[in-house]
Amino acid sequence: MAEINIRNKKAWHDYEFLERYTAGMQLTGTEIKSIRAGKASLVDAYCYFSENELWVKGIHISEYDFGNLNNHDPKRDRKLLLNRKELKKLGKNVNEKGLTIIALRIFLAENGYAKLEIALARGKKEYDKREDLKKKDSKRELDRMMKR
């Protein structure tokens, strides 16, 4: 079985991650088949609270190629499954400190369930992004020098 690891590359550039969580997703039948085929995108995905439940918005899971009339809506909001303690902690941080919850990656657990890695995040300022790029470039340069 191929390793499924769908990442939100833009999030690594735009946000600083404070805490990470692994959450289950409530999926319909054809959604898991599309994820196993690697046909999902996390480009503009974020999480929000609605009636003390955590939902993820913006995940695009393509329709299953062999699906029929029972195929799923690719852009629907999906409920995340976390325990109550984690939900309370996340809700408190998001409301008080002005932080946000970002979807980082979708992967398949050993038991075959699709999991979503989310992070409590703070947006980076423009100068923080430039600083990260400088660090990455200098590290790459050092690695090149070491290989010679």
Buried (B, 14 or more C-beta within 10 A) or exposed (E): EEEBEBBBEEBBEBBBBEBEBBBBBEBBEBBBBBBBBEBBBBEEBBBEBEEEEBBBBBBBBBBBEEBEEEBBEBEEBBBBBBEEEBBEBBBEBBEEEEBBBBBBBBBBEEEEEBBBBBBBBBEBEEEBEEEBEEEEEEEEEEEEEEEE
